[in-house]
Amino acid sequence: MSDDVSIIDEYNGTVVKTISVGSGPVGISVNPNTNKIYVSNYDDGTINVLGYKQNLPEPVSKFEFLIFLPLP
């Protein structure tokens, strides 16, 4: 596995662009209203925010987050 997100042309299956994100990306979400893509990274506990224009994402920022689990 890599610590990248690849943009793939849906018509011919080729990689258009590859963007480095945090360590261990495990989830991705797109908000079409804000033109933002969110990538959650398990290994380093961060979320990358990518903005996109003309269908090509660009890195915007990276946030750290903590996961709190309930005590038994």
PyMOL CGO cylinders between C-alpha atoms (Angstrom):
from pymol import cmd
from pymol.cgo import CYLINDER

trace = [
    CYLINDER, 0.00, 0.00, 0.00, 1.07, 3.56, -0.58, 0.3, 1, 1, 1, 1, 1, 1,
    CYLINDER, 1.07, 3.56, -0.58, 0.32, 6.80, 1.21, 0.3, 1, 1, 1, 1, 1, 1,
    CYLINDER, 0.32, 6.80, 1.21, -1.13, 8.34, -1.94, 0.3, 1, 1, 1, 1, 1, 1,
    CYLINDER, -1.13, 8.34, -1.94, -4.48, 9.02, -3.54, 0.3, 1, 1, 1, 1, 1, 1,
    CYLINDER, -4.48, 9.02, -3.54, -4.65, 8.45, -7.29, 0.3, 1, 1, 1, 1, 1, 1,
    CYLINDER, -4.65, 8.45, -7.29, -7.07, 10.16, -9.64, 0.3, 1, 1, 1, 1, 1, 1,
    CYLINDER, -7.07, 10.16, -9.64, -8.15, 7.71, -12.32, 0.3, 1, 1, 1, 1, 1, 1,
    CYLINDER, -8.15, 7.71, -12.32, -9.73, 8.55, -15.67, 0.3, 1, 1, 1, 1, 1, 1,
    CYLINDER, -9.73, 8.55, -15.67, -12.98, 6.60, -15.60, 0.3, 1, 1, 1, 1, 1, 1,
    CYLINDER, -12.98, 6.60, -15.60, -13.09, 6.22, -19.38, 0.3, 1, 1, 1, 1, 1, 1,
    CYLINDER, -13.09, 6.22, -19.38, -9.72, 4.59, -20.01, 0.3, 1, 1, 1, 1, 1, 1,
    CYLINDER, -9.72, 4.59, -20.01, -8.57, 3.54, -16.52, 0.3, 1, 1, 1, 1, 1, 1,
    CYLINDER, -8.57, 3.54, -16.52, -5.32, 5.51, -16.55, 0.3, 1, 1, 1, 1, 1, 1,
    CYLINDER, -5.32, 5.51, -16.55, -3.91, 7.40, -13.56, 0.3, 1, 1, 1, 1, 1, 1,
    CYLINDER, -3.91, 7.40, -13.56, -4.25, 11.14, -14.21, 0.3, 1, 1, 1, 1, 1, 1,
    CYLINDER, -4.25, 11.14, -14.21, -2.63, 12.40, -11.00, 0.3, 1, 1, 1, 1, 1, 1,
    CYLINDER, -2.63, 12.40, -11.00, -1.24, 11.03, -7.72, 0.3, 1, 1, 1, 1, 1, 1,
    CYLINDER, -1.24, 11.03, -7.72, -1.29, 13.06, -4.49, 0.3, 1, 1, 1, 1, 1, 1,
    CYLINDER, -1.29, 13.06, -4.49, 0.65, 12.21, -1.33, 0.3, 1, 1, 1, 1, 1, 1,
    CYLINDER, 0.65, 12.21, -1.33, -1.50, 12.09, 1.81, 0.3, 1, 1, 1, 1, 1, 1,
    CYLINDER, -1.50, 12.09, 1.81, -0.92, 10.94, 5.40, 0.3, 1, 1, 1, 1, 1, 1,
    CYLINDER, -0.92, 10.94, 5.40, 0.22, 7.52, 6.54, 0.3, 1, 1, 1, 1, 1, 1,
    CYLINDER, 0.22, 7.52, 6.54, -2.22, 4.66, 6.06, 0.3, 1, 1, 1, 1, 1, 1,
    CYLINDER, -2.22, 4.66, 6.06, -5.14, 6.21, 4.14, 0.3, 1, 1, 1, 1, 1, 1,
    CYLINDER, -5.14, 6.21, 4.14, -8.27, 4.18, 4.84, 0.3, 1, 1, 1, 1, 1, 1,
    CYLINDER, -8.27, 4.18, 4.84, -11.24, 6.31, 3.85, 0.3, 1, 1, 1, 1, 1, 1,
    CYLINDER, -11.24, 6.31, 3.85, -12.25, 8.98, 1.39, 0.3, 1, 1, 1, 1, 1, 1,
    CYLINDER, -12.25, 8.98, 1.39, -15.26, 11.25, 1.17, 0.3, 1, 1, 1, 1, 1, 1,
    CYLINDER, -15.26, 11.25, 1.17, -16.28, 13.90, -1.38, 0.3, 1, 1, 1, 1, 1, 1,
    CYLINDER, -16.28, 13.90, -1.38, -18.40, 16.99, -0.72, 0.3, 1, 1, 1, 1, 1, 1,
    CYLINDER, -18.40, 16.99, -0.72, -19.57, 18.27, -4.13, 0.3, 1, 1, 1, 1, 1, 1,
    CYLINDER, -19.57, 18.27, -4.13, -21.06, 21.41, -2.55, 0.3, 1, 1, 1, 1, 1, 1,
    CYLINDER, -21.06, 21.41, -2.55, -17.69, 22.65, -1.27, 0.3, 1, 1, 1, 1, 1, 1,
    CYLINDER, -17.69, 22.65, -1.27, -15.44, 20.98, -3.87, 0.3, 1, 1, 1, 1, 1, 1,
    CYLINDER, -15.44, 20.98, -3.87, -13.50, 19.25, -1.09, 0.3, 1, 1, 1, 1, 1, 1,
    CYLINDER, -13.50, 19.25, -1.09, -12.21, 15.69, -0.79, 0.3, 1, 1, 1, 1, 1, 1,
    CYLINDER, -12.21, 15.69, -0.79, -11.44, 14.32, 2.70, 0.3, 1, 1, 1, 1, 1, 1,
    CYLINDER, -11.44, 14.32, 2.70, -8.94, 11.47, 3.18, 0.3, 1, 1, 1, 1, 1, 1,
    CYLINDER, -8.94, 11.47, 3.18, -8.69, 9.83, 6.62, 0.3, 1, 1, 1, 1, 1, 1,
    CYLINDER, -8.69, 9.83, 6.62, -5.28, 8.39, 7.53, 0.3, 1, 1, 1, 1, 1, 1,
    CYLINDER, -5.28, 8.39, 7.53, -5.27, 5.68, 10.19, 0.3, 1, 1, 1, 1, 1, 1,
    CYLINDER, -5.27, 5.68, 10.19, -1.55, 5.33, 10.92, 0.3, 1, 1, 1, 1, 1, 1,
    CYLINDER, -1.55, 5.33, 10.92, -0.78, 8.97, 11.69, 0.3, 1, 1, 1, 1, 1, 1,
    CYLINDER, -0.78, 8.97, 11.69, -4.24, 10.03, 12.91, 0.3, 1, 1, 1, 1, 1, 1,
    CYLINDER, -4.24, 10.03, 12.91, -4.76, 12.79, 10.35, 0.3, 1, 1, 1, 1, 1, 1,
    CYLINDER, -4.76, 12.79, 10.35, -7.27, 13.93, 7.76, 0.3, 1, 1, 1, 1, 1, 1,
    CYLINDER, -7.27, 13.93, 7.76, -6.12, 15.47, 4.49, 0.3, 1, 1, 1, 1, 1, 1,
    CYLINDER, -6.12, 15.47, 4.49, -8.41, 17.98, 2.82, 0.3, 1, 1, 1, 1, 1, 1,
    CYLINDER, -8.41, 17.98, 2.82, -8.07, 18.27, -0.93, 0.3, 1, 1, 1, 1, 1, 1,
    CYLINDER, -8.07, 18.27, -0.93, -9.76, 20.97, -2.97, 0.3, 1, 1, 1, 1, 1, 1,
    CYLINDER, -9.76, 20.97, -2.97, -10.55, 20.32, -6.61, 0.3, 1, 1, 1, 1, 1, 1,
    CYLINDER, -10.55, 20.32, -6.61, -11.02, 22.48, -9.65, 0.3, 1, 1, 1, 1, 1, 1,
    CYLINDER, -11.02, 22.48, -9.65, -11.41, 21.23, -13.21, 0.3, 1, 1, 1, 1, 1, 1,
    CYLINDER, -11.41, 21.23, -13.21, -11.53, 17.66, -11.83, 0.3, 1, 1, 1, 1, 1, 1,
    CYLINDER, -11.53, 17.66, -11.83, -7.93, 17.73, -10.52, 0.3, 1, 1, 1, 1, 1, 1,
    CYLINDER, -7.93, 17.73, -10.52, -7.53, 17.73, -6.73, 0.3, 1, 1, 1, 1, 1, 1,
    CYLINDER, -7.53, 17.73, -6.73, -4.87, 19.82, -4.97, 0.3, 1, 1, 1, 1, 1, 1,
    CYLINDER, -4.87, 19.82, -4.97, -3.79, 19.56, -1.31, 0.3, 1, 1, 1, 1, 1, 1,
    CYLINDER, -3.79, 19.56, -1.31, -5.44, 22.20, 0.88, 0.3, 1, 1, 1, 1, 1, 1,
    CYLINDER, -5.44, 22.20, 0.88, -4.60, 21.23, 4.46, 0.3, 1, 1, 1, 1, 1, 1,
    CYLINDER, -4.60, 21.23, 4.46, -3.97, 18.40, 6.90, 0.3, 1, 1, 1, 1, 1, 1,
    CYLINDER, -3.97, 18.40, 6.90, -5.62, 18.03, 10.30, 0.3, 1, 1, 1, 1, 1, 1,
    CYLINDER, -5.62, 18.03, 10.30, -4.71, 15.84, 13.24, 0.3, 1, 1, 1, 1, 1, 1,
    CYLINDER, -4.71, 15.84, 13.24, -7.51, 14.12, 15.10, 0.3, 1, 1, 1, 1, 1, 1,
    CYLINDER, -7.51, 14.12, 15.10, -7.89, 11.96, 18.16, 0.3, 1, 1, 1, 1, 1, 1,
    CYLINDER, -7.89, 11.96, 18.16, -10.15, 8.96, 18.59, 0.3, 1, 1, 1, 1, 1, 1,
    CYLINDER, -10.15, 8.96, 18.59, -11.79, 8.58, 21.99, 0.3, 1, 1, 1, 1, 1, 1,
    CYLINDER, -11.79, 8.58, 21.99, -13.12, 5.18, 22.91, 0.3, 1, 1, 1, 1, 1, 1,
    CYLINDER, -13.12, 5.18, 22.91, -15.64, 4.71, 25.72, 0.3, 1, 1, 1, 1, 1, 1,
    CYLINDER, -15.64, 4.71, 25.72, -14.34, 3.14, 28.89, 0.3, 1, 1, 1, 1, 1, 1,
    CYLINDER, -14.34, 3.14, 28.89, -15.76, -0.30, 29.75, 0.3, 1, 1, 1, 1, 1, 1,
]
cmd.load_cgo(trace, "trace")
